[in-house]
Amino acid sequence: MATDKILMEKEGGIGKIIFNNPERHNAVSMEMWEGVTEALETFKNDDDVRVVVVTGAGGKSFVSGADISKFEDERASEEAIKKYDEVGRKAYFGLYNFPKPTIAMIQGYCIGGGVAVAICCDIRICTDKSSFGIPAAKLGLGYAFDKVRQLTDLVGPAYTKEIFFTGKRFAADEAASMGLVNRVVPDAELDDFVKDYAETIAGNAPMTVASIKKIVGEIVKNDDDRDLGTCEAMVKACFDSQDYIEGRRAFMEKRKPNFIGK
């Protein structure tokens, strides 16, 4: 990796991207955003990896937003701000549009840009000690349309307004009631729970999973922007695949299927 602040791990069909800046609650620098993009590209091109888990090091924070200590170097001029935003945007949307399933494994704080990272993932699993917030209104920050839309697609207009208007921190159970997270588990059980989820997904038919990710992504777009042709082609490819034959045979033979993604 280009930086030791972004770590990569791989175990079986599971890839892991770790924000590794625990002394700053995993605040993110431009170098780290570049590392995320590099990690995503590596896992995208690795056929053995079927699901990617995104998490933070240290156990106290998922991601806490931008690393303010780097602003003097990275965001001190209009040109520098533009470059930082481009690098960050590439990482965010690389994660949001990643073709394989992604899981945000959240411990502790998930603040500002951390929420933006989490909602770029397909599934969010947190502990009962996690907390969430976007303090933009407390800092005078503006949020771009696309990031606000991603949150609104997830939790709806009313909760989006509440999150932004108040700038307050929400507990894990509140986040779950909003639909911001999929599951809340005891802190000590998070690693095992996420590993089980990831292994379950990795063991399913990759082409079916990929088609559903694509179709759901198209559903939340405006009608005129939807790529229905690709959706139809991916569904047809599932039925034409060796995995479809394997799935039927495994069901009839009452055994676990061995999917190959073809």
N, C-alpha and C positions, 0 to 999 in steps of 0.2 A: 504493500500500500504506500501511497505518497505521504501519508502521515500516520503516526502512531496514535493519533486521537480518534481514528476510525479503525476498528478491528473487524476482521472477518474470521468466521469459523464455519466449518462444514462437518456435519455428522449425518451419514446416510443421505437421505434425500432432502435434508434440512440445511439451508444456509442461514447464517446469522450475521447481522450488521450491528455493531456495538458502538454507540457514542461514548468515547472514552476520555471524558474530561471531568471526572468526579469532583475534583477540588473546586470547580466552578459550576457544580450541579449540571454538568454536561451541556453547558452553554456552547454554542456553535460558532466557529470562525469560518472565514471563507475557505481556508485550507481544508477544513472538515467537510464542508459542502462538496468540494471537489473530490474528497475521499469517498463520500457517499455515492456520487455519480460513478466513480471507478468501480466500487464494490457492486453496484447494481448491474453494470455492464458485464462484470465477471460472472455473476450468478445467472444472468440472462443467457449467456452463451455456454453455460455448463448444463448439459442435458441430464446429469445426475441429480441436480438440484430441482426439486419440484415445489418447494415452498420456502419463503424467506421470512425469518423472524427479525424484527427491528427492536432494539432495546438500548438501555443506558447502563453504564458501569457504575458500581459503587453501592447500589441498593437504595439510594436516597432520592434519586431523580431519574426520570426518563430523559427528557430534554427540557431545558429551562429557557429556550429562546436564544437570541443572539448573544455572543460574548462581548459585552460592552467594553471590556479591557482592550479589545482589538480595534475599537472604533477610530482611535487616533491614527492608526496605521491603515485601516481598511475602508473607512468611511469618512475621511476628513475633507474630501472634495467632491464636487458634483460628478466628476468622471469616476472617482473611486466608488462612490455610492452606486452609480449605474452598473459598474462591473460586479460589485458585490451582489446586487439584486439579480443580475443575469445568472451568476453562478448558483445562487440560492434557488432561483426559479427552476433552473435546469434540474437540480437535485429533487425539489418538491415534485415536479411533474414527471421526472423519471420514475419516482416512486409511485405516484398516482397512476401512471400509465404502464407500470411494470406488467408484463404479460403473465407472470406467475402469481399465485396467491401470496399475500403478505399478511403478517400478524404483528401488531404492535404489542409488545410485552412491557407493561407499564408498572413500575414501582415508584412510589413517592411522588414528587412534583412533576406535573405535566403542564407547563406554563407557556403562554404566548406561542412562539414558534414550535414548541413541543406539541401543542394541540394541533398545529398545522401539519406536523409530521405524522402524528397519530391518525388524523382523518384522511391522510393520503394512503393509509394501509386499508386492507379489506376488512380486517377483524381487529378489534381492540379488546385486550384482556388486561385487567388491572387488579391490584390488591385492594383490600378493604381499608388500607392506609393511604391510598393514592388521593391526590387532589388535583383539580383542573381549573384553569383560568386563563383569560386573555385580557391583560391589563392595559390594552391600547388606550382606552379613554383616560386612564390615570397618567399616561405618558404623552398624550397629544399625538399619538401615531395614527397614520391612515392605513387602512387595510384595503388591498386591491379587490376588485369585483370577483375575480375567480376564486380567491381564497374564502371570501364571505359566502359565495355560492356553494362551495364544497361543504361548508358547515351547515348551511341552510338545507341542502339536499339530505343531510344526515339527521338533523334534529328538528327541522322545520323553522318557519319564520319567527314564531313567538320566543322560542328558546334562544335562537340566534341573537335576537334583540336583547334578551335578558343577560346573556353572557357578555355581550359587548357594552351595553348601557351601564351595567353595574361594575364591570371590571373585577367582580369579586371571585374568590376562590370557592369552588364547589367540591364537596366531598364525593367519594366514590359512589355512594348510594344515590346521590342527586344526579351524578353523571349518568348512571344506569337508567334512572327514571326518564331522563331526557332522550335516551337513545344514543348518547355520546360514546358509551362503551357497550360491548356485547355481553361481557361476563365480569363479575367481581368475585374474587376468590381470596381466602386467607393468605396473608403475606408469605407464610412458610410453604404454601402449596403452589405458588405461582410457577416456578420452574417446571415441576412435574406436570401441572395442568397444561401449560403451553406446549410442552414436549409431546404430550399425548394428543393434543389437538393437531399439532403440526404433522405428527406421524400418521394420524388418521387421514388428513388431507393428502399427504404424500403417497399414501397407499391406494388412493382412489384413481380413477382413470384421468390422466392429465388432459386429454383432449376435451373431455366433458367439462372438467373444471375450468379450463381456459375459455371454452365457449360461453359458459355461464358468466364468467368475469367480463367478457366482451359484451355480451347481451345486456347485462345490468348497467354497464358503463354507457351503452347507447340509450337505454331507457331514460336516464337522467338528463340527456341532451335535449335541446329543442328539436321539434319534429323535422325541420328542414336540414338539420345537421347530422341526422342519424345515418349510419352506414349499415343499412339492413342487408345489403348484398353480402357483405363479409359475414354477418351473423348467420345468414342462411347457408353459406358455404361451410362454415365451421360446424353447424349442426349436421349437414350432409356428411362431412368428413368423419364425424363420430360414428355414424351408421355404416360407413364404408371401411372402418378401421379394423385391424386385427384385435384391438382391445374390446370392441363390441362382441366379437366372436368369443374371446376369452371370458368376458363378463357373463355371457349366457351359459357357457360350458361350466364355469366355476359355480354358478348358481345351481345348475342341475346336478352337479357332482358334490354339492354342499362343501365346498372348499374355498379358501381365500384366493381371490384372483391375483394373477401376476401381470399387471399392466405395464406396457412398454412405451406408451405414448405414440403408437403408430397404428 
